[in-house]
Amino acid sequence: MAGIIVKEVKARGVVVPMRRPLVTGGGSVTEAPLALIDLHASDGSIGRAYLFGYGVFALRALVAAVEDLGETLVGLPLAPRDLQRGMRARLRLASPLGSMGQALSGLDMAAWDGFAKTLGLPLHAALGAAGAPIRAYNSNGLGLIGAAAVPAEARALDAGFGALKLRLGYATLEEDLAAITACREAVGPESFVMTDYNQSLSPAEAARRARAIGDQVFWIEEPVRADDVAGHAQARDAAATHIMTGENAWGPHDIARLIDGGAADLLMPDAGKIWGVTGWLEAAALCGAAGIPVSSHLYPEVSVHLLAATPTADWLEYVDWAEPILAEPLVIASGMARPPARPGIGIEWDEAAVARYLR
């Protein structure tokens, strides 16, 4: 908006207990370290966003990265695309990856939130989208808990969704197959079962397990190291179902690399790594041109708006990790997520909860 500038950027770290701790092939996640961002503008509006820090050990560096990169925005017009362009240029030598790449993403999301608020529009409307509902799957649990424990948790997660994610990457293929069978028997043939290896296999082993799994699941996610394009393509050649990847793409050029290498049938950018709203829109355009369906990774509150503005929108990954510190969490009804009509992303902090979890 003309005349509105960035006045101040503040960041805080919180560590929120997870309702269902998660054991994956890539490690355990028992609590959610979040960097909360407040971007203050000269008209009094505040753009808000958060970033998932992956580990408590990394949270302090992430908060510092947001504050330091955010300081470079002070005094500049609240024009998200211009702010992103400037941050990318500033990080060309320092590298827009790691904590700084996440900071770029979070600041971009906060800038878009503030920009949409100045227009009095929800983010999806500010992006030119009507805000159609997006189908969602429940990703809150079903870690490596053993086949015997899978049925009860699968039924709980499937209720109200009809779609869920099951983590794989047990020591043996037989254990993976047992977990899939237990899940499928628990939720029935009509529910969608997505699976995730969290980068835990070699390309050869990924191909072997993909062949054995067949079409029992809707997708197999990140079977090999995230940056191994050829390894993903090898697993894809062996699979009878979809291969999914993209959550560890740093910026739209990484999405282009995955597309060019034939790494996957489906792609899922992460709003906290793809360089925020601006980067997502660029990545979604690439996927649209290639005819590749796009789903989200984490960040359901902003992702529901982004998917509404995505030509090949597919699934929203629903996690409740930030809900304890949000004043109004995202609502899922009958397995569908609808972007809220509130101005911006729709994020406001529950300050009493933030105070409890502050680090």
N, C-alpha and C positions, 0 to 999 in steps of 0.2 A: 504494500500500500504506500502511496506517495506520502512522504514526510515522516513515516514511522521508521524508527531506527532501533537497533538492538542496544539496550542500555546496560545489561548485566547478564552474566550466565553463572548459575550456581549449580553445584552437584553435591549429592549426599550418597553415602553408601549404607545400605541396609542388608541384613541377612535374615531371610524369611524361612521358617521351617516348612518343609514340604509335607503335604498331607499323605502322599504316598512316595516315600523314598524310592529311588530308581537305581537298580544295578544293571549296567549295560556291558556290552562287549568292549566298550571303550573306557569304562571306569564307572564309579558309583557317584550318584548325585543325591545327597540327602538333605540339602538346604539350598535355597536360591539366593545367591549374592547379586544384588541389583544396584545399579547406579542410577539414581533419580536425578533428572535434569529439569531445571527451571530456567527458561530463557525469557527474561524480562524485556519488554518493548516500551518505547517512549509513550505509547498511548495507555499504558497501565495493564495491557494484556500480558498473560504469561503462557508461553508455549511449553508444553510438558511432554516428556518421553522418558522411557527407562531403557537400560541395557542390562542384559544378563551376563554376569561376570564369569560363569563356568566354575570358578573355584574361589573360595574366600581369600586365598593367598594372592589372587590377582585383582581383588576389588580396589585396594588402595591405589594401585597404578592406574586402573581404569578411571576412577574418580578424578585423579590428577590430570590424566590425559584430556578428559572432558573440560575441566576448568582451564587448562593451559591453551588448548585449541579454541575453546570458547572465548577466551580473552581477545583473540584476533578478530572476532566478529563485532566487538563493541564499537559502536559509532557507525556501523554500516547499515544501509537500508534493509528492512525486513523483506528481502526478496530471496526466497529459498534457492532458486536455481543459481542466482549470482553468488550467494553465500557458498553453495557447494562448489561452484567453479573455483572460487578463491581458495577454499580449503584443499581441494585436489592439487592446485598449483603449489600451495605452500608445502604439501606433503610429498611432492614429486621426488625430492631427494631423501627426505626423512622416512618415506615409505608409508602408504595408506593401508597398512596391514596391522594386525595385532591390536593393541590397545588404541593406537591412533586411528586405525581403520574403524574400530567400533565407535570411538569418539566422533569421528566424522559422521557415521551413520546416525548416532543418537542426536547430535546437534542438528542434522538435517531434518530428522523427524520432529524435533522440538520447533524448528523454524517453520515447518509446514503446519504444525498444530497452531502456532501463533498466527500465521498468515491466514489460515482458514477462520480462526476466531475473529480476526479483524474484518473479515467479510460477513461474519455471522452465519457461516455455512459449516456443515459437517465436512470432514476432509474429503470423502468421496465426491460430494457435490462440488467442492472447490477444484477437484480433478476432472470434473465434467461427467461424472457417472451418476446414475439414478439411485444406486444403493440396493440392488437386487440381493436377496438372501443367498448365502453361500453354504453349501453342504459342509458339515464338519465331522471330524472323527476324534474320538477321545484318546488322548495320548498320555493320560495321567496314571501311569503304572505299567503293569505287565513287564517288569524287568526280568532278569534271569533268576526266577524264583523256583524253578523246577516244575515239571509237568503236573505233579500232584497238586500244586497250589494254583495252577493256572485257571481251572474252571470257575471257581468262586469269584476271583478277581475279574475274569473276562466277563462274566454275567453282569457284575456290578458296573463295569465301564461301558458295556454295550447298551445298557438300559438308557433310553432316551436319545440314542445316537444311531444305532445300527451300523456302527463302524468304529474300529479301534486299532491301536497299534500294539504289536507283540514284539518284544526284543528277542533277538536270537544271537548266536555266537557262543553256544555252549562248547565244551571241550570236544564233543563228538557230534557228527551228523545225526546219529540216532537220537540224541537228546533234543536236537532242534526239531526233528520230525515228531517226536513225542509231544513237545510243547505245542506244535501246530495242530496236531490231532486233538489234543485236549482242548485247545481254544476253539477249534472249529466245531467240535461236538457240543461245547458249552453254549455257543451263540447261534448255532444253526447255519444252514447253507445260504440264507439270504443276507446275512451281515457281511460287511466288508472287513477283511482282516489284512492290515498292512503290517509288514515286518521290517525290522531295522537291525543290521549287523554292526552299526557304529564303527565301520572301518576295520573290523577285526580279522579279516581273512586275507590270505594271499590270493592272487588272481586265479591260480590253478584250483585252490580249494573252493573259492567262490564259484567257479564254473561247476565243480563237482556237486556242491550243495544246491546250486540253482537247478541243475538237471534233476536231482532227487526230489526237490520240492515241487517241481512241475507247476501246475496251475492251481494249487491249493490256496494260494494267497493272492491278494490284489497287486501288491508290489513287494519287491525286495530292495531295501534302501541301503545305500553306502556299503556294499559288501566288501569293498577294498579301500585302501587309503584314499582320502578325498581328492588328492591331486593326481591320482593314477588314472588318467583318461583311458589309456590302453587297457588297463586292468578292468575297468568298468565295461569297456566295449567287449572284452573277452567273456565276462560274466553275462552280458546281454546276449551274445551269440548263443550261449548255452541255455538261456532261460526260456521257459514256456510262459512266463508272466512278465510284467513290466519291471524294468530296473529304474530306480529313482535315485537321484543325487542332486547336489546343488546347494545344500545348506552351508557349506564351507567355501562358497564362491566369494572371493573378495572383489566386489565391484562387477559391473556388467561385462567387462572383458573376459573374466573367468567363465561366465555363462556362455559367452561366444566360443570359448575354447572347448567347453564340454559339448556344445552343439556341433562344432566342426569335427570333433573327434568321435562322434557317434557314441558318446558315453552312456546315454540313458534314453529311455522312452518318455520319461517324465522328469520335470525339474522343480525344485523347491527352494527358491532364494530365501535367505534369512534377512529380515529387515535390519538386524543389528550388524550385519557384515556386508551386505550388498551395497552399502553406502546410502541407507535410508530410503526415503520416499523417492527421491530423484533417481538414485541408482536402480531401485526396483522398477520404476517406469521404463528406464532404458533396457533393463533385462527383460521385462515383459514384452517389450516391442520386438526384441530379438526372437523370443520364444514364439510370439505370434506369427512372425514372418516364417518361422520354421514349422509352424503347426504343432508345437509341443505344448501339451497341457501344463499349467503352472499351479502348484500348490504352495502353501506357506510353511515356514518352519518357525516355531515359537511365536512370540509377540502377537497373540490373537487380536488384541485390541486395535492395533494399527493395521494388521494384515487383513482384517475383514474389509476395511476401506480400500486397501490396495487391490485385493482380489476383485472387488466391485468394479475397479477401473482397469482390469486386466482382460485383454481380448480372449485368452484361452484359459480363463480361471477354472480351477478344478476343485481342490479340497483345502479347507482351513484346518490346520493342526491346532486342536484345542488343548491348552494346558492352563492350569489354574494357579500357577506359581506366584504370580504377582497379585492375585486377588486379595490377600490379607491386607495389603497396603493401599488398595483402591477404594475410593468412595462409592463408585458404581461399576462393578464388574460387568464384563460382557455377558449377555444372556444368550443361551442356546435353547431353542425350542424345537422339539421334534426333529433333532439332528440338523437344524439349520441355524446359521448365525446371520443376523441382520445388522448392518452397520447402524450404530446409534445416530439419532437425529440431532444430538447436541452439537454445538459448534466445535470444530476441531476434531481431534481424535476421539474425544470423549473421556479423557483421563483427568481425574482430579485425585489428589492424595488424601487418604485418611490420616491426618496428621497425628492423631493419638496412636495409631498403629505404627506409623513411621517412627515415632519417638521410642516405642518399645523395641524396635528391631534395629535401631541406628547403630552403626559401627564407626 
